Structures are given as C-alpha cells and as structure tokens.
Amino acid sequence: MWYYNKAPISYHMKILTKIQRRAAVWILGAFKTSPLESIEAITGIIPTRFHLQKIAKRSQIHPLKLPDNHILKHLMDDCPP
C-alpha cells in the first residue's frame, strides 16, 4: 500500500503511530508524556503494526471464501502467482 519505488514505510508508520497515540491519550485523558504501550494496554487498542498485519491477513483470506463459480475467483485462477 505504501511501498513505492523501494521507499521505506517507516515514515508512514510514524504518522499512524502518532495518530493512534493522540487518540489513545484523548480517550483515556492521560498526560502527553505517558508511555504509548501503557496507554494502549489500558484503552484496549492494539498496536498499529499488529492491526495492519491483521488487515493484511484478512484481505488474503477473502478470495478464498468466494464460491467456485464466482467471476473474481475465475479471473484470479487465470492469473499466474
């Protein structure tokens, strides 16, 4: 999704982590200097990298759930891996 021309994704991960930190601090009403891991644990929010891994795994499973006669499955079977 964010990998273009061999550019690292660390910049984008930092932005997502900052957004999640601000949301967690706002939800909990904690101080800005509170550690992110503690805030995430208390609020029940999973870390950004784990959430992105979960989304990626789910996106790979969806085509497998299609019925055998579905047009998308037919098109994907014609494509080489």
C-alpha positions in Angstrom: 0.0 0.0 0.0 2.7 2.5 0.9 5.7 0.8 -0.8 6.6 2.8 -3.8 9.9 2.8 -5.6 11.6 1.0 -2.7 10.8 3.8 -0.3 10.8 2.8 3.3 7.4 2.7 5.1 8.9 3.9 8.5 7.7 7.5 7.8 4.1 6.3 7.3 4.3 4.1 10.3 5.4 7.0 12.5 2.5 9.1 11.3 0.0 6.3 12.0 1.5 5.7 15.4 1.3 9.4 16.3 -2.4 9.5 15.3 -3.1 6.4 17.4 -1.2 7.9 20.3 -3.2 11.1 20.2 -6.5 9.1 20.0 -5.5 6.9 22.9 -4.4 9.9 25.1 -7.7 11.6 24.2 -9.8 8.5 25.0 -8.0 7.9 28.3 -7.5 11.6 29.3 -3.9 10.8 30.1 -0.8 13.1 30.1 1.1 13.6 26.9 4.2 12.1 28.5 2.6 8.7 29.3 4.2 5.8 27.5 2.3 4.6 24.4 2.3 0.9 25.3 0.7 1.6 28.7 -2.0 3.8 27.2 -2.7 1.2 24.5 -3.0 -1.6 27.1 -5.4 0.4 29.3 -7.6 1.5 26.5 -7.6 -1.9 24.8 -6.2 -0.6 21.5 -3.8 -3.0 19.7 -0.6 -1.6 18.3 -0.6 -0.2 14.8 1.7 -2.8 13.3 -0.4 -5.6 14.6 -3.6 -4.0 13.3 -2.0 -3.6 9.8 -0.9 -7.3 9.9 -4.5 -8.3 10.8 -5.9 -6.3 7.9 -3.4 -7.8 5.5 -4.2 -11.4 6.6 -7.9 -10.8 6.3 -7.5 -9.4 2.8 -5.7 -12.6 1.7 -8.5 -14.8 3.1 -11.4 -13.0 1.4 -10.8 -14.5 -2.1 -10.7 -18.0 -0.6 -14.2 -17.6 0.8 -15.7 -16.9 -2.7 -17.9 -19.7 -4.2 -16.2 -21.7 -7.0 -18.4 -20.2 -9.7 -17.7 -16.5 -8.7 -16.3 -14.4 -11.6 -13.5 -13.0 -9.4 -12.3 -16.4 -8.4 -12.3 -17.4 -12.1 -10.3 -14.4 -13.0 -7.8 -15.0 -10.2 -7.3 -18.6 -11.2 -6.3 -17.5 -14.7 -3.5 -15.2 -13.3 -0.1 -16.7 -12.6 1.1 -16.5 -8.9 
